Amino acid sequence: LWFIVQDIAKVLTYHVISLLRQEEKVRLRQQEGRAKASALIEADNRAGRFAGVTREVSSASRGRRKSAAAADVAGMNARLMAVEQQVGRISKLEKEIVELRALIQA
């Protein structure tokens, strides 16, 4: 009887621990996905270098490129917001023109 109680307690403990570690499992899966993507990108770069399409780039210039890309993304977001504001203004002007045409034709 004691062995059965021990087994039930062990199973319940493992179940509780697995519920508590769900976040860690998700984080590990994301980490594995990033590692796989990185490996695929590296394999593609290696294949490109072998085919003569691309050349090898140092890790320092890759780091500069990444930081420049992050700055480009921030700049692109700012420009996108400005364009969206201009589109909103243009939409308002178009509505006013339609209303004026309706008034003139009436």
C-alpha positions in Angstrom: 0.0 0.0 0.0 2.9 2.4 0.9 4.4 1.9 -2.6 1.2 2.9 -4.3 0.9 6.1 -2.3 4.5 6.9 -3.1 3.9 6.4 -6.8 0.8 8.5 -6.8 2.7 11.3 -4.9 5.5 11.1 -7.4 3.2 11.3 -10.4 1.4 14.3 -8.9 4.7 16.0 -8.1 5.9 15.5 -11.7 2.6 16.9 -13.0 2.8 20.0 -10.8 6.5 20.6 -11.8 5.6 20.3 -15.5 2.8 22.8 -15.1 5.1 25.2 -13.3 7.8 24.9 -16.1 5.5 25.7 -19.0 7.1 29.1 -19.5 10.5 27.6 -19.5 9.5 25.1 -22.1 8.1 27.8 -24.3 11.3 29.8 -23.9 13.4 26.8 -24.8 11.3 26.1 -27.9 11.8 29.7 -29.0 15.5 29.4 -28.4 15.7 26.2 -30.4 13.8 27.9 -33.2 16.2 30.8 -33.3 19.1 28.4 -33.3 17.7 26.4 -36.2 17.0 29.6 -38.2 20.5 30.8 -37.5 21.9 27.5 -38.7 19.8 27.6 -41.9 20.9 31.2 -42.6 24.6 30.2 -42.1 24.1 27.2 -44.3 22.6 29.4 -47.0 25.5 31.9 -46.7 28.0 29.0 -46.9 26.2 27.7 -50.0 26.3 31.2 -51.6 30.0 31.6 -50.9 30.6 28.1 -52.4 28.7 29.1 -55.5 30.5 32.4 -55.7 27.3 34.4 -55.2 28.3 36.0 -51.9 31.5 36.6 -50.1 32.5 36.0 -46.5 31.8 38.9 -44.1 33.5 39.5 -40.8 31.5 39.3 -37.6 32.4 42.9 -36.8 30.8 44.2 -40.0 27.8 41.9 -39.4 27.4 43.5 -36.0 27.6 47.0 -37.6 25.1 46.0 -40.2 22.6 44.7 -37.5 22.8 47.9 -35.5 22.4 50.0 -38.7 19.4 47.8 -39.6 17.9 48.5 -36.2 18.3 52.2 -36.8 16.9 51.9 -40.3 13.8 50.1 -38.8 13.3 53.0 -36.3 13.6 55.5 -39.1 11.3 53.6 -41.4 8.7 53.4 -38.6 8.9 57.2 -38.2 8.6 57.7 -41.9 5.7 55.3 -42.1 3.8 57.2 -39.4 4.4 60.5 -41.3 3.1 58.9 -44.5 0.0 57.6 -42.7 -0.7 61.1 -41.4 -0.4 62.5 -44.9 -2.7 59.8 -46.2 -5.2 60.8 -43.5 -5.0 64.4 -44.6 -5.4 63.5 -48.2 -8.5 61.4 -47.4 -10.1 64.4 -45.6 -9.4 66.6 -48.6 -10.9 64.1 -51.0 -14.0 64.0 -48.8 -14.2 67.8 -48.9 -13.8 67.8 -52.7 -16.6 65.3 -53.1 -18.9 67.4 -50.8 -18.0 70.6 -52.8 -18.8 68.8 -56.1 -22.1 67.7 -54.7 -22.9 71.3 -53.6 -21.9 72.8 -57.0 -23.9 70.2 -59.0 -26.9 70.7 -56.8 
